[in-house]
Amino acid sequence: MNFGMILIWVAFLTGTGATILSLAHHIRGQRRYISQSRKMEIACMLSATLSMLVLVAHLLRVNASYYYVYSHSSTDLAWYYRVSALWAGQEGSLLLWAWAILAILLLVQYTGHTKKLADTKLMNITRMVSLGIISVFLLILVLKNPFASYTLTGTGAVLTNWNPFASLYNVPYGQGMNPLLRNPWMAIHPPMLFLGYAAFTIPFAAAIANLLTKDGRWTDIARDWMRTAWLFLTLGIGLGGFWAYEVLGWGAWYWSWDPVETSSLIPWITATAFLHARTRTSQGEYGFLAPLLAIASFILVVFATFVTRSGMWASVHSWQDFSTEGMVIAIFLVILLGSSAVLLARRYFEEEDEVAT
């Protein structure tokens, strides 16, 4: 039985259920909805954690019956490269990203100074938006499952993405990791970026909550996680520069304006601007600009992901196929842009009216 595939489905169903119940609580205000939503959120976190551990175990054992393992792991790789294979491909890296958002969301709700906001409308909307984002990522993992496996049929071995009960076909070896990725920086650079990307989710969700509630405490939620995102993204970009200098031979420069590089730099710039603007929000300033920068930072991260995963731009970082994953991210990006633009426009005209009066 393909337990990993089942765990991905459970994570998606519980994550989506948590989102829907959170929305029901927001609309109806009944306590039982949020209680059930939190239970589903925990179940989603457990399922995502277990699925990631199962995938790492398969990578370490080079269980090449799974297509992801076959594509990224092999017996000639050192153990740390086999673990690093978790984020070497599209499916594994997205699983890590979704798991990181779940972990951060739980930290926001149950630890630190934001714990006191747990039962506020501001936090409930922040949580609902974050869970919605997680559900989109888990949907992509259902459509392009990291536990897709080879199974034997009457016509030979075929790849299945939907049948967890199919008997696995024994593939004796894996083709291993891309030679360019067989570098010690592989163990550090991608996780730094994905942790940074994940941390951007909370300021975005808090900014959306602020636009809906006008609760000025949103910066209490956004501040620390924007700093965290900025720190990890800074480390990720910097380490990536060293890696490129060593492997790709860009001469005396650590930067080549590669499309994926550049698309990861832009949210770093907007995050830096937010961290400066936030210092003035307590004085009643930047009521429009601060949410705009928080929202733009996350949308630019999603755009960077689209650039990487759609294969539409030639880059040493990108996967060269416009797959289902790229299509879902494109639709998600359009929805983010449209909904955010509406909310920001409303805030802008509200501020204009206040100035006029």
N, C-alpha and C positions, 0 to 999 in steps of 0.2 A: 504493500500500500504506500502511496506517495503522500506521506504525512505533511511534507513541506507545502505541497500544493493546497492541501486542505487548510493548513494554517493561514495561508495567504487569503483564501476565501473567507475564513472566519474573521480575520483582521478587517477585511473590506466590509463585511456585513455588519460587524459590531461598530466599526468606525462610522459607517453611514447611519446606522441606527442611533448612535450617540448624537450625531449631527441633527437628525430629524427630531429626536426627543428634545434636544436643546432648543430647536426652533419652536416646537410645541410649547415649551415652557415660556419662551419669550412672548408668544402670542397669547397664551391662555393664563400664564402666571401660576399654574398649579405646581406645587412643590414636588409631587410624585414624578413628574416628568424629568426634572433635573436630577432627582435621585437615581432613576433608572438610567439616565444618560451617563451619569458618572460611573455606574457599574459597567456599562458597555464600553466606556472609555478605558477602564482598567482591563477589561477582557481584550480589547483591541491592542493595548500595549503588551499584554502577555503573549498574545498570538504573534505579534510582530517580532517580539524578542525571541520567542522560540523558533520562529521561521528563520530568523537571521542566524541563530546558533546552529540550526540544522544545516543551513547552507554552508556555513563555515566548516562544519564537520565533514560534509561531502567534499568540499574543496581540499581539506587536509588529507582525506583518504583517497582523493582523486577518483571519486565514484563517477566515472565518465558516462554512465547511463543517463545522466542529466546533461542536457545540452549546454547549460551555462558552465558546468564544471568541465565538460569536454573542451569548451572554447577557451577557457582561461586558466586551467590548472593542468599540471603534469607531474609525473614522478621525479623528473630531473630538477624541479624547482625546490629551493629551500623552503622550510615551513613558513617563514615570514612572508615569502612571496605568495604562497598558497593562501594565506590569510588575507593578504593585500588584494588577491583576486576578487574578494568580495566587492570592492569598488572599482574593479578594472573594466567592468561591462555596464551596460545600460540598466539592466534589471537589478543587479546587486547594489549599484550606487544609489538607485532610487529607493530601494528597500532601506538602506542605511539612512538616507535623507528623511524618509517618512518616520522611521524609528526615532531619529533625533528630534523631530518636531514633537512627537508624542512625549518624549522624555522631558523636553523643555516645558511643554504645556503643563505637565504634572508638577514640575518645579515651581512654575508661576503660581499655580493654585494652592500649593500646600507648603511652601517654604518662603522664608524671607519676609520683607515688608509688604509684599503684594498679597500675602495670605489673608490679611484683614479685609481685602476687597473681594473675597471669594464669593460672597452671596449678593454682591451688587449687580445691578443691571449692566454696568460697564464690563465687569468680568465675565458675566454670562454671554454677552455678545462677543467679547474677545475670544472666549472659549469656542463658541459656535462657529465663528469664522475660521478659527484655526482647525477645528475638526473637519470643516468642509474642505479645506485645502488638503488635509491628510487623506480624506476620502477620495479626492481626485487622484492623488498619487497611488493609492491602493487600487483604484480602478485600473490604472495603467498596468499595475503589477498583475492584476487578474487577466487582463488582455494579453500581456506579454510576460508570462509567469517565469520567474527564475528557476522553477522546478519542472519546467517542460522536460519531458523525458522520452527516450527512445523505447519503443515497445515493439514486440514481434507480432506481425500479422501474417496472414496467408500469402501476402505479396512481398514480405520482407520486413525489415526494420523501418518504422515510421516514427515521426516526432509527434507527440501528443501534448496538448496544452490544457486539456479539459477532463481527462479521465484519470482520477487518482487511484483507481483500482486496477489499472492495466498492469500486466506483468512487465517488469523492466527487462530490456534487452541488454545483455552484458557487453559493454564497450570496453575493450581491454586497456585502452590508453587515452590520454587527453592530449590535445595539440598544444596546450600550454599558453602562457602569456605572450602578448606582443613583445618582441625583443626590446623595443624602445622603453617599455615599462619595467623591464628587469633592472631596476636601479633602486638603491636604498631610499631615495626620495619618494618612491612610490608608497612607502609605508606611512609617510607623513603628509605630503602635499595634498592629495585628494581629500583625506578626512578633515583637514583644516578647512578646506573650501566648503565641504558639505555641512560641517558644523556651523560655519558662518552663514551659509544659505538658510539653514534651518532656523537659526536665531532671528533672521530677518522677519520670520512669520509673525512673531509676537508684536513687534512695533506696528506692523501693517494691520493686524487684527485690532489692536488697541486704537489705532487711528480711525479705523472704520467705526468702532464702537463710539469714539468721541464724536464723529460726524453725526451719528444717530442719536446720541444722548446729550451732547454738549457738556459732558462730565470732564472737568479739567484734570482730574486725577489720572487720566490716561497716560500722561508722561511718567507717572510713577511705575506703570507697567512697562512702558516702552523703553525707558532710559537705560536700565541695566542691560537689557537684551540687545539694544542697538549698539551699546559699547562692546558687548560680547561678539556680536556679528562683525563689527568693525575690526576687532582684534584678530579674530580667526581669519577673516578675509585678508587682512594685512599680512598675516603669517603665510597664508596660502599663496597669495600672489608673490610674495618675496621668495618663498621656497621654490615656487614654480620657475621663477627667474633663474635661480641657481641651477636647477635641474636642466633647464633649456640651455644654459650656458655650457654645461658639461656635455650634454648628449647631442644637441642639435647643431652645435657649432655656429652660433650666430655671431661669431667674431668677438669683438671686445664689448658687446652689449648684452644685457640681460633681458632685453625687451625687443620685440620685432613687430609690434602692432598686429599680431595674429588676431583674427576675428574673435575667437573665444577669449583670448587674453583681454582684449579691449572691452568686450562685453562684461567681463567680470570686474574691470576697473571702474566702469561708470557707476554701478551701485555703491562702490567704495567712496566715490566722490559725493554722491547724494547723502550717504550715511554720515560722512564728515560734516557736511553742511547741516544736517539735522542736529548733530551733537552740539554744534555752535548755536543753532536757533533755539534749541530746547532751553538753554539757560535764560532766555527772555520770556518764555511762556508763562512763568510764574508771575510776571509783571503785566500779564494781559496782552502781550504782544505775540505776533506770529500765529494768531488763531487759525489762519488759513495756510500759511507757509509750512508750519511744522507738520501737520497731518499730510500735506502734499509731499513733503520730502520722505516721510516714513512710508507712505504708499508707493511713491515712485521707486524707492530702494527695492522693495520686494518685487514690484512688477518688472523692474530691470533684471532682477535675479531670475525670474521666470523667463524673461527674454533671453538671457544668457544661456539658460537651459535649453530653450528652443534652438538657439544657434548651434549648440553642441549636439543635440540629439536629432535634429531634423536633417542634417547633412546638406543643407542648402548653401552653406559657405564652405569653401575649401579651407581646412585647418588641420593641423597635426593633432588637435584634441577631439575632433568630431567623428561621429559614426556616420558613415557615408550612405545612409538610406533614409528616405522620408517614409518612416514606418507608421504604424498605428499610434505608437507613442508620440511621434512628432505631431500627428494630427490632433490628438487629444490635448497636447500642450498648447497647440495653436488656438484651439477652441477655448481652452481655459484662459489663455492670455487675452483673447478678445472679450470674454466675460469680465475679467478683472478690469480691463481698461474701460469698458462701457459703464459698469456699475460704479467704479471709483470716480469716473468723470461726472456722473450724475450727482453723487453725494458732494463732491468738491465744488461743483457749480452752485449747488444749493447753499453751501457754507459761504462761498464767495459773495453771492447776492445778498445773503443775510447780513454779512459784514458791511456791504455797501449801503444797505438800507439803514443800518445802525449809524454809520457815519453821516448819512444824509439827514437823519433826524437829530 
